[in-house]
């Protein structure tokens, strides 16, 4: 029996621990998606972006592949965005339903776990 990726994903996400980790990475995947779409829209290769920002193609590849494994600086993201004709915008968005106290408790719990 051959299992498709779609079936595998559905089975994996049915597990609470997998779903929790998957959801935790959603923002990173959204950012990666934006980065890749912006470069595609600009019609540039990784090598061309690298030349524009003064780095190597492999550094651009790392930036585009996994933000969680390699956290680029805001300055690097600004240069990348500028090379594509964009500007970087970083914002803090208040989580709904969390008070300042519950936010602190959640942060302490995350550090302890």
HUSUL-V328278 format. One record per pair of residues at least 24 apart in sequence whose C-alpha atoms are under 8 Angstrom apart, sorted by the first residue. I is the first residue (numbers start at 1). J is the second residue. Records with the same first field share a line. If there is no record, write none. Layout:
BEGIN
I=J ; J
END
This chain:
BEGIN
28=67 ; 68
32=64 ; 65 ; 66 ; 67
35=64
36=64
38=84
39=84
42=84 ; 85
44=84
49=80 ; 83 ; 84
52=83
53=79 ; 80 ; 83
END
